[in-house]
């Protein structure tokens, strides 16, 4: 009998228990699933950063860890982890992220703010947006979420260029790589979407020098992690008009402190890390299918490479 420990935030177990049990039954996995297993008995661990477990080395029987979050930068001892770690890939989350990103791209593309704020009785002409096909969108990070967003934006007509560690061409985007590729994406995009993981290589990626490479007046939409952008450099670039606006869903410190300058900055939109949540209804079947395949010896999907941190 396989013993699975679920350890996440206080409110998570009631939300996850039924979908996980149903998925285990569906996959034919005979397992004891519990939120209260002693560490010494757990064969598998389902974990989120809201868990009280801060040391994954104290599990003598542990064979694999399944993260409830797509971002794994908070997994304790990530770079030295010896058991395989799977991150969350949830079709429901990918769809939600694509919609959130598309909504915020369209806000800026169409110039919706004056109308949404209200014209206060003043009937007047507003700038006519160019067609989507002449508005270049760049996406840094073309993984599960970046590709989902890119596919949707490209479907609307936006030319999409992505940036990833490995360059490639997909049906809907050219994917650049390397420093020169990054400079090309930054320089071309009128709207730039960040969907990179936070790793040793991506922390502070958008610093003062790289913000200078951005197309002037660029709108930045960050749904990856706050640490991808250097805050002081972003504020300076907004002041000079080098960056036109920043819509931020993620922050170096969360919750964003109430007195943080971002809250009241006229060129910053603060979104409280809501772009795409893991949805148990779709995520539990996906997680358990991966878990079942792992137990059958088929290997682990969505496996995090500790050397690269994602
Ligand atoms: P993936 O691992 O599927 O994709 C990561 C992408 O980033 C890949 O394209 C990868 O390149 C690229 N990448 C990683 N490191 C580098 C680097 N050093 N240089 C260039 N490209 C790099 O992750 P997901 O798409 O599932 O998720 C992305 C991030 O989104 C998560 O890590 C998390 O931080 C964030 N997130 C935010 C949420 C929110 O609500 N705001 C919700 C969920 C996730 P390659 O393809 O070559 O490997």
Boltz pocket constraint, residues with backbone or C-beta under 6 A from the ligand:
constraints:
  - pocket:
      binder: B
      contacts: [[A, 70], [A, 71], [A, 72], [A, 88], [A, 140], [A, 141], [A, 142], [A, 143], [A, 144], [A, 145], [A, 146], [A, 163], [A, 164], [A, 165], [A, 166], [A, 167], [A, 195], [A, 196], [A, 197], [A, 198], [A, 199], [A, 201], [A, 202], [A, 222], [A, 223], [A, 224], [A, 225], [A, 249], [A, 250], [A, 273], [A, 274], [A, 275], [A, 276], [A, 277], [A, 308], [A, 310]]
      max_distance: 6.0
